């Protein structure tokens, strides 16, 4: 298993530096999945796709406003921590 990970890491390193658009897409996907899974653990019933829609500012019918705010606030918390870290550099 570690050999496969090393091979994949080597393939990734061959593409560095990654284009800004790729890094942004990876970041957005990470924040989306992190938000979805974290909220799902806590009982939020938004699907991954619904979470993506909510984070774009669109409400999902049939879902509690609390669930919308959980997703939005989780994403905002991640971005807030990232801003603090950037300010320390």
C-alpha positions as CSV (number, residue, x, y, z in Angstrom):
1,X,0.0,0.0,0.0
2,X,2.8,2.4,0.8
3,X,4.5,1.7,-2.5
4,X,1.3,2.7,-4.3
5,X,1.0,5.9,-2.3
6,X,4.7,6.7,-3.1
7,X,4.0,6.2,-6.8
8,X,1.0,8.4,-6.7
9,X,2.9,11.1,-4.8
10,X,5.7,10.9,-7.4
11,X,3.1,11.3,-10.2
12,X,1.7,14.4,-8.5
13,X,5.1,15.9,-7.9
14,X,5.8,15.7,-11.6
15,X,2.9,18.1,-12.2
16,X,4.1,20.7,-9.7
17,X,3.6,23.6,-9.5
18,X,-0.1,23.0,-10.0
19,X,-2.0,25.7,-11.9
20,X,-3.9,28.1,-9.7
21,X,-7.3,26.9,-11.1
22,X,-6.5,23.3,-10.1
23,X,-5.5,24.3,-6.6
24,X,-8.7,26.4,-6.2
25,X,-10.8,23.5,-7.5
26,X,-9.1,21.1,-5.1
27,X,-9.6,23.5,-2.2
28,X,-13.3,24.1,-3.0
29,X,-13.9,20.3,-3.2
30,X,-12.1,19.7,0.1
31,X,-14.2,22.4,1.9
32,X,-17.4,21.0,0.4
33,X,-16.6,17.4,1.4
34,X,-15.3,18.4,4.8
35,X,-18.5,20.4,5.4
36,X,-20.8,17.7,4.2
37,X,-19.2,14.9,6.2
38,X,-18.8,16.9,9.4
39,X,-22.4,18.0,9.3
40,X,-23.6,14.5,8.4
41,X,-21.9,13.1,11.5
42,X,-23.9,15.6,13.5
43,X,-27.2,14.5,11.9
44,X,-27.6,17.0,9.1
45,X,-29.6,15.4,6.3
46,X,-28.3,17.5,3.4
47,X,-26.8,15.4,0.7
48,X,-23.4,16.2,-0.8
49,X,-25.1,17.8,-3.8
50,X,-27.5,19.8,-1.6
51,X,-24.6,21.0,0.5
52,X,-22.9,22.2,-2.6
53,X,-26.0,24.1,-3.7
54,X,-26.4,25.6,-0.2
55,X,-22.8,26.8,-0.2
56,X,-23.6,28.6,-3.5
57,X,-26.3,30.5,-1.7
58,X,-29.4,28.6,-2.9
59,X,-31.9,27.1,-0.5
60,X,-33.0,23.5,-0.7
61,X,-36.8,22.8,-0.4
62,X,-37.9,20.4,2.4
63,X,-34.8,21.0,4.5
64,X,-34.7,22.9,7.8
65,X,-33.1,26.3,7.7
66,X,-30.9,25.1,10.6
67,X,-29.3,22.6,8.2
68,X,-28.6,25.3,5.7
69,X,-26.9,27.5,8.4
70,X,-24.9,24.5,9.7
71,X,-23.4,24.0,6.3
72,X,-22.8,27.8,5.7
73,X,-21.3,28.3,9.2
74,X,-19.0,25.3,8.9
75,X,-17.7,26.5,5.6
76,X,-17.3,30.0,7.0
77,X,-15.4,28.6,10.0
78,X,-12.9,26.9,7.7
79,X,-12.3,30.0,5.7
80,X,-12.0,32.1,8.9
81,X,-9.3,29.8,10.3
82,X,-7.5,29.9,6.9
83,X,-7.6,33.7,7.0
84,X,-6.0,33.7,10.5
85,X,-3.3,31.4,9.3
86,X,-2.6,33.6,6.2
87,X,-2.3,36.6,8.5
88,X,0.4,34.9,10.5
89,X,2.6,34.5,7.5
